[in-house]
Amino acid sequence: MLGIISALPDEITAVIESLTEVSIQTLGSRRYHQGNFEECPVVAVFSGWGKVAAAATTTQLIAAYDVTDLVFTGVAGAVQHGLAIGDVVVGTDLMQHDMDASPIFPRYEVPLLGKASLGTDAALRARLRVAAQEFLGMDLTAAVPASSLHWFHVATPKVIEGVIASGDQFIDSAEEIDGLRRRLPQVACVDMEGAAVAQVCEGYAMPFGIVRTISDSADENAPHDFPRFAREIAGRYSLGILARFVSMS
């Protein structure tokens, strides 16, 4: 069974509404929806925002359900130059940009793990990349209203693989994002949950994949771009990519 976690209510709602034979269980204030998605057995849940909420949700999901793989969807702010709203990042590695236990441990290193970044499962990563490419190439204009694509200047979005950095803050200034680029030049985009989910999956030896859609540029425009993108586009992207993803299993 596939575990699906989303960091946005709009995204998980789109998935849940597509499930058949659904049963719902509330655990730790989260509603876990078990059912069939495109004939694939899944359990889907909203992570909550921030690393603590996401880690708690993921731990409960793994403990309560017989999942064999876990995929995390959501949106992110662009860090890497050249990324635009509507592009998709399939995560290769996850790290916490606000982790700093120095001088006891090197900055960014997760205490007691001995490393700063956690890699995703190669097979899931490859499937997610193909799924995202197929969605953008074949399904995008049918899935997302033309008015929304026009508003966000989404014309020829691309898919890349890259490092995703997580932190308990919504980054919304060019100064902050420039500082992050200087400190962590390998990072493609930022979110608020991914690295926490990756750390839980590492502890449980759970194969993990993550796909993030760029919703904003993590600058002063982010507070204006993010809500509308989440409302009009994010769920359609996640639903379309996940549908392509499960069809490969």
C-alpha positions in Angstrom: 0.0 0.0 0.0 1.2 3.5 -0.9 1.3 6.2 1.7 0.5 9.7 0.3 1.1 12.8 2.4 0.4 16.3 1.3 1.4 19.6 2.9 -1.7 21.4 1.5 -5.3 20.8 2.3 -6.2 21.6 -1.3 -3.9 18.9 -2.6 -5.0 16.2 -0.3 -8.6 17.0 -0.8 -8.1 16.5 -4.6 -6.7 13.0 -3.9 -9.3 12.1 -1.3 -12.2 13.0 -3.6 -10.7 10.6 -6.2 -10.6 7.6 -3.8 -13.0 4.7 -3.9 -14.0 2.3 -1.2 -12.9 4.8 1.4 -12.5 4.3 5.2 -11.5 7.1 7.5 -9.7 6.9 10.8 -8.8 9.8 13.0 -5.5 9.4 14.9 -3.7 12.2 16.7 -6.1 14.8 15.2 -5.2 13.7 11.7 -7.8 12.1 9.4 -6.3 9.1 7.5 -8.2 8.2 4.3 -7.7 4.6 3.1 -9.0 3.6 -0.2 -8.2 2.9 -3.9 -6.7 5.6 -6.1 -6.7 4.6 -9.7 -7.0 1.0 -8.5 -3.9 1.4 -6.3 -4.5 0.9 -2.5 -3.4 4.0 -0.7 -3.7 5.9 2.6 -3.8 9.7 2.2 -3.4 12.3 4.9 -2.7 16.0 5.3 0.6 16.5 7.1 0.0 19.8 8.8 2.5 22.6 8.4 6.0 22.6 9.8 8.5 19.9 10.7 7.0 18.7 13.9 3.5 18.3 12.5 4.8 16.5 9.4 7.0 14.2 11.5 4.2 13.2 13.8 1.8 12.5 10.9 4.4 10.4 9.1 5.2 8.4 12.2 1.6 7.6 12.9 1.0 6.7 9.2 3.9 4.2 9.2 2.9 2.7 12.6 -0.8 2.3 11.9 -0.9 1.2 8.3 0.9 -1.5 6.3 2.5 1.0 3.8 5.4 -0.2 1.6 6.3 3.2 0.1 5.6 6.8 1.0 5.3 9.8 -1.4 5.1 13.4 -0.2 3.6 16.1 -2.4 3.3 19.8 -1.9 4.5 23.2 -3.1 7.8 25.0 -2.5 9.6 28.3 -3.0 12.2 28.5 -5.7 15.8 29.0 -4.7 17.7 27.8 -7.7 18.0 30.4 -10.5 15.9 29.5 -13.5 13.1 27.9 -11.6 9.7 29.5 -12.2 6.2 29.1 -10.9 4.7 25.9 -12.2 8.0 24.0 -12.5 8.3 20.7 -10.6 11.2 19.6 -8.4 11.6 15.9 -7.7 13.7 15.7 -4.5 17.1 13.9 -4.6 18.1 14.8 -1.0 16.4 16.6 1.9 18.1 18.8 4.5 17.1 21.3 7.2 18.3 24.8 6.4 17.5 25.9 10.0 19.4 23.0 11.7 22.3 24.3 13.7 23.6 22.3 16.7 27.1 23.8 16.4 29.7 23.7 17.8 28.8 20.2 19.1 27.9 19.1 15.5 28.6 20.8 12.2 26.0 23.2 11.0 23.1 21.5 9.2 24.1 18.0 10.4 21.3 16.1 12.1 22.5 15.3 15.6 23.3 11.6 16.0 22.7 10.7 12.3 26.1 11.9 11.2 24.9 13.6 8.0 23.2 16.8 6.9 21.2 15.4 4.0 18.9 12.4 3.5 18.5 10.8 0.1 15.3 9.7 -1.5 14.6 6.3 -2.9 16.0 6.0 -6.4 13.2 3.9 -7.9 10.5 6.2 -6.5 12.4 9.3 -7.7 12.6 8.0 -11.2 8.9 7.2 -11.3 8.0 10.6 -10.0 10.1 12.3 -12.5 8.5 10.4 -15.4 5.1 11.0 -13.9 5.7 14.7 -13.6 7.0 15.0 -17.2 4.1 13.1 -18.6 1.6 15.3 -16.6 3.2 18.5 -17.8 3.6 17.3 -21.4 0.2 15.6 -21.9 -2.3 16.6 -19.1 -1.5 20.1 -17.9 -3.7 22.2 -20.2 -6.7 20.0 -19.6 -6.1 19.8 -15.8 -5.5 23.4 -15.0 -7.7 26.3 -16.3 -6.1 28.5 -18.9 -6.8 31.6 -16.9 -4.8 30.3 -13.9 -1.9 29.3 -16.2 -1.9 32.7 -17.8 -2.0 34.5 -14.4 1.1 32.7 -13.2 2.8 32.8 -16.6 3.0 29.0 -16.8 3.8 28.2 -20.4 6.4 25.5 -20.7 7.1 24.3 -17.2 9.9 21.9 -16.6 10.8 19.0 -14.2 14.2 18.9 -12.5 15.7 16.7 -9.8 17.3 18.6 -6.9 18.0 19.1 -3.2 15.1 20.4 -1.1 15.7 22.3 2.1 13.1 22.5 4.9 12.7 24.9 7.8 10.1 26.2 10.1 9.6 29.5 8.4 7.8 30.8 5.3 10.6 32.6 3.4 9.3 35.7 1.8 12.2 38.1 1.2 14.9 38.3 -1.5 17.5 39.0 1.2 16.7 35.7 3.0 16.7 33.7 -0.2 20.0 35.2 -1.4 21.5 34.3 2.0 20.3 30.7 1.6 21.8 30.5 -1.9 25.2 31.6 -0.5 25.1 29.1 2.4 23.6 26.2 0.5 24.2 26.6 -3.2 23.1 23.1 -4.0 19.5 23.7 -2.9 16.8 23.9 -5.6 13.8 24.9 -3.5 12.5 25.3 0.1 9.5 23.9 2.0 8.5 23.5 5.6 8.2 19.7 6.0 10.1 17.5 3.6 13.3 16.9 5.6 11.3 16.0 8.7 9.4 13.3 6.7 12.6 12.1 5.2 14.2 11.7 8.7 11.2 9.6 9.9 11.3 7.5 6.8 15.1 7.0 7.4 14.4 5.8 10.9 11.8 3.2 9.7 13.7 2.2 6.5 10.7 3.3 4.5 11.3 4.1 0.8 10.5 7.8 0.4 9.9 10.1 -2.6 9.0 13.7 -2.7 7.7 16.0 -5.5 7.3 19.7 -5.1 5.6 22.2 -7.4 7.1 25.7 -7.4 4.4 28.1 -6.1 6.4 31.2 -5.6 9.9 32.7 -5.7 10.3 32.8 -1.9 10.6 36.6 -2.1 8.4 39.6 -1.3 5.7 38.3 -3.8 5.4 35.0 -2.1 2.5 36.0 0.3 0.5 37.1 -2.7 1.4 34.2 -5.1 1.2 31.3 -2.7 -2.5 31.4 -1.6 -3.9 31.7 -5.1 -1.5 29.0 -6.5 -2.6 26.7 -3.6 -6.2 27.3 -4.4 -6.2 27.1 -8.1 -3.3 25.0 -9.3 -1.6 22.9 -6.5 -4.2 20.2 -6.2 -4.5 19.7 -9.9 -0.8 19.2 -10.2 -0.6 16.7 -7.4 -3.6 14.8 -8.5 -2.3 14.6 -12.1 1.3 13.6 -11.2 0.1 11.0 -8.6 -2.3 9.5 -11.2 0.5 9.1 -13.6 2.8 7.7 -10.8 0.4 5.0 -9.6 -0.3 3.9 -13.2 3.3 2.8 -13.4 3.1 0.3 -10.5 
